[in-house]
Amino acid sequence: MRSRSMRIAQYMFRVDFEDGGPPRAVVDLSRVLQDRGHDVTLVTTETKDVPPGWMSPGEGPEILALPSPALPGSLYRRSQLAPVKDLLKRIDVLQMHGPWERSNAQFASLARAARVPYVVSLRGMLDDWCMTQGGLKKRLYLKLAGRKFLEGAAYVHCTADDELAQSGKWFPRGRGRVVPNLIDLAPYATLPGPEEAREAYPFLAEGHSLLFLSRIHVKKGIEHLIQAARLLIDSGRPVHVAVAGSGDDAYVSRLKKQVEQTGLSDQVHFLGHVGGSLKFSLYEAADVFVLPTSQENFGFVQFESMGCGTPVMTTNLVDTWREIVESGGGVAVDQDARAIAAGLEPILDSPETREVMGRRGREWVLEHLATDQIASRLEAMYTDAASGR
């Protein structure tokens, strides 16, 4: 049973898919909520990956495009926030994404003044690993403004129990609520097949193929995958590694240097950003999807791979690693090249194992992350926030 229609605003500072999973999550969330009969407004300063049709009134969620913040620290002038004040007069709940965007605190202040409840989705940014990166600056911000912002929320939204366990200590008087990220599973009903990717990338037909597809950032640990590929090749298992994504240029340069130094120039392929049907085809063409990351609160790409029927290897540093292992569609290992290689060997050596893992993973995603199911849980959170529960 669906909840009553609500007026919901989503604030994401930048809607640019090259920033990783959060902006994609917000687009999917806005689309699904609108399709379920809610009145959705997406507020952003960067509309790069807002679906083009949405920019026309009446063709999707309403888009409120704000100018770039005029003040230092990505803060808005008071005059720039006038459209937000008007928006708050006609919504039931506001959802913001991430604890570090300073403009979120401005939005929260306006929401409190307008007596509009707000929800904050952490996006993993208070996980233990994240808090070791620039930790002093983050702790200072939490003390000065961030904790008030979080504890003033109707709910602090986490996507896994492990995320709430790690993050809760930073907002002890706040209210955490766990709901998995919403994935629009409609594209997974009919997949394109692996042929499109194999035509675009002929190396996929040579030996085994390992896929990394995500934002390229130092936290993703791609260097461990490269080292594991060297170990697998030395053990007599020919592999190719596809690295799909864009991101930090300096890190990419270091990775390419590592590839050259380890003699893998013909086996490791940097594909750049891959999207559309080619992305789904690439998942299907890979033997195993590998995410050797230092931290993920949810990790959309893992569940995308499982939804495409491809086994997943991740690390036990991911907040959802238990769910992935229990699904039967993936394994989790230490963030270490030898552990990655050892974990991959039995999967690569057995087509039957890959088939079973792929099938189980896809079945789990379609059942446990069913779009209607997750949307209903999010709607319940919004309803509870609006009613002050």
N, C-alpha and C positions, 0 to 999 in steps of 0.2 A: 504494500500500500504506500503510495507516494504522499509526501507531506504537502501541506497547503503551499500555494504559490507565495514566494518571498521576493523581496527586492534586495539583491546582494551585489556588493561592489568588491572587486578584486583589485588590489594595488600591487603591481609588479613594476619596479623602477625601469627595467629594460626588458622588452620582449624581443630577444635576440637568441636564437637557438644555439649559436656558437658559445653562449655562456653556460651551456650544459642543460641538465634536466629540469631545473625549476621553471624556466619560462615555458618550456613545452608542457609541463604539468599544468601551468596556469591556463594555457590555451585550451588544453583538453578539458579541464575543469569548467572553464567558462562555457565552452561549446555544449557540454553534456547538461549542465545546469539550465542553460537556455532551452535546450531541446526538451527538458523535463517540465517546462512551463514556468520557470522562474524569470524574473526581470533582472538581467545581469548587466553590469557596467564594468568594463575593464579599463582601469586607469593606468597610464604609463607615459613615460617621456620618450620612449623609443618603440616605434611601431613596425620595425623591420620585418618581423615574422608574425605579425598579426595577419590572419587570413585576409587577403585583399577584399573579399566580399563584405567583410565586417565594416570596412571603412564607409560603406554606403548605408545610410539610415534604414533600419528595418530589415536588414539582411543578416542579422546575427546579434550578438551582444552589442550594446552601445559602447562606443569607444570614446573615452575622454582622454585626449592627447594633451599632456601638459608641456609647457616649455621647459628647457633645461634649467635646473636650479641656478639662481643668480648669485647665491651667496657661497662663500667658502664652505668646504665640507659637504657639498651636495645638498645644501639647505635651500629651501624656497623663501623668497620674499613673501611678506604677508599678502601683497597684491596678487601674487601668482597663485595663491591658494583659494582665491575667491570662488573658482568653479567647484572646488572640493567642498567648500562650505555649503554651496547650493545643493550639491549632490547629497550631502549628509541629511538634508531636510526631507529626502524622499527615499531613503533606504532603510531596511530593517537591520542589516548587519554588514560590517566591513571586514574583509579578510586581507591581511598583509603577509608578506613573505620575506623571512629572514630577520634576524635580530640586529644586524649591523648597519642596515641602511638608515642613516640618520633622519632622513625624511619620514621614515615610518613613525618615529617619535612625534614629529609634527602632526602627522595624520591622527595619531592616537590622542593627542591633546585636543584637536578639533572634534574628534569623535566623543570624547568625554564631555566636552562643553555642550555638544548637541544631544547628549544622552543616547548615543548610538553604540551598542556593544561591538567590540572588535575581537577578532580571532587572529592569532599570530602563528603561522606555520614556520617552524624553525629551519627546515631543509637541512638538518644535520649540522648546523653551524655552531652548536654548543656541545657537540660530541667531544670526547676527551682529546682525540688527536687534533681536532680543529683548535681547541683551546691551548694547545702547545705552540701554535703558530701565531706569533705576535701576542702572546698571552698577556703580557703586562698591559699593553694598550687596550686589549679587550676587557680585562678586569677593571681597568680604570673607567671605561665607558659604561660597563654594567653598574658600577658604583654611582656614577654621576647621573645616568639617565636610563640605561638599559634595563635594570632590574625593575624600576617603576613602570616602564613600558610593558614588560612581560607580566608583572604581577597585576597590572591593571586590565589585562585581557580577560575576556569572558572565558576563553580557553587558549592554552598553548598547545598547538596541534603538533603531535609527533607521528611518524609513520611506522614506528615499530616499538615494541616494548623495550628493546635495548637502547633505543634513542632516548626514551623518557627516563630510563634508569641513569644514563650518563648526564642528561641535561638538567634534570629536575633540581639538582643542588644549586643551580644558578638562579632559580626563581622559587625559593622554598615556600612562599606564601601564594604562589600561583596555582592554577589548576591545569594540569596536563591532561590531554585526551589523545588516545591512540586510534588513528584511522589510517589504513594504508593509502598510499597515493592512488588517485584515480587514474586509470589508463583507459583511454578510449579503445576498446577491443574490436570495434567494427572492422578495421582493416585486416584483422587476423582471421576473419571468417573464411576468406578466400585469398590465399597467398599466391604470389606470382610464380613461385618455383625458382630453382637455382640457376636456370639457363641464362637469364639476363646478366647476372653477376659473372658467370663463367665466360660469357662472351666479352664482357667489359674487362675482365681480369683473367687472362688465360692461365696464369700460374695456379689458379684454384684447382685445376685438373691435374696438377703435378704433385704427387705424394699427398701428405696430410696437410690440411689448412687450419691454422689457428687464427681466430679473429679477435682483435681488440677494436671496439667501436665506442668512443666516448670523447669527451673533451680531453685534449692532451694537456696535462698538468702534472707537475712533479708528484702530487699526492697519488696519482694513478699507478705509479710503480711499474711503468712499462719496461724499465731497464731489467727488472726481474724476469719478465717474459722473454726478452732478448737472450739473456743468459740461459734460460731454460731451453730455448730453441737450440742453442749451441750444444747443450748437453744431450738433447734428443737426437740431433744429427750425429753426434759422436757415438751414440749408442746404436746407430744403424737405422734410425727412424727418420726418413726424409720429411721435413716439414717446411711449410711456407707460413710466414706470419704477415697478416694484413693489419695494418694500423690505420684505422679510419677515424678521422676527426681533425679538428684544428684547435689551436690554442697557443700556448706560450712558445714564442719563437726560440728563445734561448734554450729551453728544455728540448725542443725538437732538434736543434743543432747538436746538443749533447748526445741525444739518442742516435742520430745519424753517424756521429763520430764513433760511438760505441759499436754500431753495426759494422762499420768499416774495419775497426780494430779487431773485431771478433771473426772477421771473414765471412760475414753473412749478407754482403751487399746484394747477392742474387736471391736471397731467401726472405728478406724483410722488406716489405713494400709499404711506403707511406702514400695513402690514397687521398688524403685531404678529406674535406667534409663530404659525406655521402648521405643523401636523403631520398625521399620519395620511394617508389617501388623498388629502386635499386638497393636501397638499404635493407628492405625485407628479403630481397633475393640474396643479398650478401650473407645475411644470417643463415638462410637455408643452405647456401653453398658451403658454409664452413663446417668442419668436423666438430670443433669445440669452440665456444666463445670463452675467452679468458679475460678476467678483470682482476689484475694483481694489485689492487688498490690498498691504500693505507686507511681509507675511511669512506664509507657511504652510509647515509641514513636509510636509503631505500634502494637506489641503484636501478633506475628505469631500464637501462640496457640489459641487465640480467634477465628481467622478466620479459622484455621484448624478445630476447633470444629464445627463452623457454616457450613463449607464445608461438614462435616460428618453428618449434620442434627441434632445436639445437641444444645439446648439452652445455651446461655452464660449469666453469671452474672459477671460483672466487676465493677470497681470503676470509679467515675468521676474524677480520677486523671490520667486516661489513655488518651493520645492525640487523640485516635480514638473513644472515648466513644460515641460521637454524631453519628458517622456513624453506630456504632453497634446498638444503640437504634433506629435510623431511619430505619434501615434494617428490624426491626420487629423480629429479631432473638435473641435479647438480651436485658438486662436491666443493668443500671448503678446506683450504690448506693454509699453512703459515705463509707469510709474505717472504718467500725465500725461493731462489731459483731451483735448488735441488728438490725442495718439496713440491714445487709446481711440476717439474719434470717427472718426478716419481708418481704424482697423482694423475698425470696425463697418460703415462705409458699404458695402463690397462684399458683406458678408454680408446686410445688410438689403435691398440692392438686388436680390438674386438668390435667389428661392425654391429654385432648383435647388441652389445652393451650400449653403443651409441643410439641404436634404434629404440631400445627400451627407455633409456634416459630421456631421449627426445620426446617420445610419446607421453611418458609420465609427466614431464615438465609442462608440456602443452596442456594436458588435461588439468593439471593443478592450477595453472594460470586462468584458464577459462572458467574454472569453478570458483576458486577462492578470490580472484580479483575481478570477478564479473562486474561489468560497469554498473549495472543497476544496483547490485549489492553494495558496492562502495559508495555510490551516489546517495543511497538511502541513509547510510551511516553519516555521511557528511551533512545531509539535510537535517538529520536528527541533532547534530551538533549546532547547526545554525538556529534551529528552532529553540533548543535549550538556551542558547546564548541570548536570543531575542526575548525569551520569556523570563530571563534572569535566574534560571535554575542552576 
